[in-house]
């Protein structure tokens, strides 16, 4: 079997500034790799604002799962997405996110840094494919534009 380096990073990272609205914003993504016996083994996790990425070895064709958990003030969001390692980092780039959504505010302040209202936490996954995420086709605009069923799900508690 061919081993692929799957890349998983979270967003927002250090380039996103949230408005000062007093709301709590937290996010955690856990990567679980399916073992030969069917069990899941943790391959690591990334948190909101984390500058690191996960790059575990996963055999092409093998399954791994990303569990997304986020909190926006009193709302809890979670999602479990199944990916298949493809080994094709140049074409298979997906994003999956949770949250009520985020939008850019007009630039203000000394450095004119873009600030965001709302909240969205997600992962960028390279060298894997899925039907549960959104294929990345461009990088400009809001954090990530999602349509119905494009990788955004919420559970409010």
C-alpha positions as CSV (number, residue, x, y, z in Angstrom):
1,X,0.0,0.0,0.0
2,X,1.1,3.5,-0.7
3,X,1.4,5.8,2.3
4,X,0.2,9.4,1.9
5,X,1.0,12.4,4.1
6,X,-2.5,13.8,4.9
7,X,-2.4,17.5,6.0
8,X,-4.9,18.9,8.5
9,X,-4.8,22.5,9.7
10,X,-7.5,24.5,11.4
11,X,-8.9,28.0,10.7
12,X,-9.1,30.7,11.8
13,X,-5.4,30.8,12.7
14,X,-3.5,34.0,13.5
15,X,-4.7,36.1,10.6
16,X,-8.3,36.5,11.9
17,X,-9.3,39.1,14.4
18,X,-12.7,38.9,16.1
19,X,-14.7,42.0,17.1
20,X,-14.7,42.8,20.8
21,X,-18.3,41.7,21.5
22,X,-17.5,39.7,24.7
23,X,-18.5,36.4,23.2
24,X,-16.6,33.2,23.9
25,X,-15.0,31.6,20.8
26,X,-13.4,28.1,21.1
27,X,-12.7,25.3,18.7
28,X,-11.0,21.9,18.7
29,X,-10.5,19.4,15.9
30,X,-9.5,15.8,16.6
31,X,-8.2,13.5,13.9
32,X,-8.9,9.7,14.3
33,X,-7.4,7.1,12.0
34,X,-9.3,3.8,11.4
35,X,-7.1,0.9,12.3
36,X,-7.0,-2.6,10.6
37,X,-9.2,-4.0,13.4
38,X,-11.8,-1.3,12.9
39,X,-11.0,0.8,16.0
40,X,-10.1,4.5,15.8
41,X,-6.7,5.8,17.0
42,X,-6.1,9.4,17.7
43,X,-3.6,11.1,15.4
44,X,-3.7,14.4,17.2
45,X,-5.7,17.5,17.5
46,X,-5.6,21.2,16.6
47,X,-7.2,24.1,18.4
48,X,-8.6,27.5,17.4
49,X,-5.7,29.8,16.9
50,X,-3.2,26.9,16.6
51,X,-0.4,27.6,14.1
52,X,0.5,23.9,13.8
53,X,-0.8,21.3,11.4
54,X,-1.1,17.5,11.6
55,X,0.7,15.4,9.0
56,X,0.1,11.8,9.9
57,X,1.0,8.9,7.6
58,X,-2.2,7.4,6.3
59,X,-2.4,4.7,3.6
60,X,-4.1,5.7,0.4
61,X,-7.6,4.5,0.5
62,X,-7.8,4.3,4.3
63,X,-10.4,6.1,6.3
64,X,-9.9,8.8,8.9
65,X,-12.4,10.9,10.8
66,X,-12.2,14.5,11.9
67,X,-14.4,15.5,14.9
68,X,-15.0,19.3,15.0
69,X,-16.2,20.9,18.3
70,X,-16.7,24.6,18.8
71,X,-18.3,27.0,21.2
72,X,-19.7,30.4,20.3
73,X,-20.8,32.0,23.6
74,X,-23.6,29.6,24.9
75,X,-24.0,27.6,21.6
76,X,-22.2,24.3,21.1
77,X,-21.5,23.1,17.6
78,X,-20.1,19.7,16.7
79,X,-19.6,17.6,13.5
80,X,-18.0,14.3,12.6
81,X,-16.6,14.1,9.0
82,X,-15.3,10.9,7.4
83,X,-12.4,11.3,4.8
84,X,-10.6,8.8,2.6
85,X,-6.8,9.4,2.1
86,X,-6.2,10.0,-1.6
87,X,-2.5,11.1,-1.7
88,X,-3.4,13.8,-4.1
89,X,-2.5,17.1,-2.3
90,X,-2.7,19.2,-5.4
91,X,-6.4,18.4,-6.3
92,X,-8.0,17.0,-3.1
93,X,-8.3,20.0,-0.8
94,X,-11.4,20.2,1.4
95,X,-12.8,22.3,4.2
96,X,-15.4,21.4,6.8
97,X,-16.6,23.8,9.4
98,X,-19.1,24.3,12.2
99,X,-20.6,27.5,13.6
100,X,-23.3,30.0,12.9
101,X,-21.1,31.7,10.2
102,X,-18.8,34.6,10.1
103,X,-18.7,37.8,8.0
104,X,-16.1,40.5,7.6
105,X,-16.6,43.9,9.2
106,X,-15.4,47.1,7.5
107,X,-11.7,47.6,8.1
108,X,-11.0,49.9,10.9
109,X,-8.2,50.8,13.3
110,X,-4.6,51.8,12.9
111,X,-3.5,48.8,10.8
112,X,-6.9,48.3,9.0
113,X,-7.0,44.7,9.9
114,X,-10.1,42.8,8.9
115,X,-12.3,41.9,11.9
116,X,-15.0,39.3,11.8
117,X,-18.4,39.0,13.5
118,X,-20.1,35.8,14.2
119,X,-18.1,32.6,14.4
120,X,-16.9,29.8,12.2
121,X,-14.3,27.1,13.1
122,X,-13.1,24.5,10.7
123,X,-10.4,22.4,9.2
124,X,-8.6,22.4,5.9
125,X,-7.7,18.8,4.8
126,X,-5.3,18.1,2.0
127,X,-4.6,14.8,0.2
128,X,-8.0,13.3,1.1
129,X,-11.5,13.3,-0.3
130,X,-15.0,13.3,1.1
131,X,-18.6,14.0,0.2
132,X,-19.2,15.8,3.5
133,X,-16.9,18.7,3.1
134,X,-16.5,21.6,0.6
135,X,-13.9,21.4,-2.1
136,X,-11.7,24.5,-2.0
137,X,-11.7,26.3,-5.3
138,X,-10.5,29.7,-4.3
139,X,-9.1,31.4,-1.2
140,X,-10.4,35.0,-1.3
141,X,-13.6,36.4,0.3
142,X,-15.1,35.5,3.7
143,X,-13.5,32.8,5.8
144,X,-15.3,30.1,3.8
145,X,-18.5,30.4,1.9
146,X,-20.8,27.4,2.5
147,X,-24.1,26.4,1.0
148,X,-26.7,24.0,2.3
149,X,-25.1,20.7,3.1
150,X,-21.6,22.0,2.3
151,X,-19.9,21.0,5.6
152,X,-21.6,23.3,8.1
153,X,-23.7,21.7,10.8
154,X,-24.8,22.8,14.3
155,X,-26.2,21.4,17.5
156,X,-27.3,24.0,20.0
157,X,-27.4,23.2,23.7
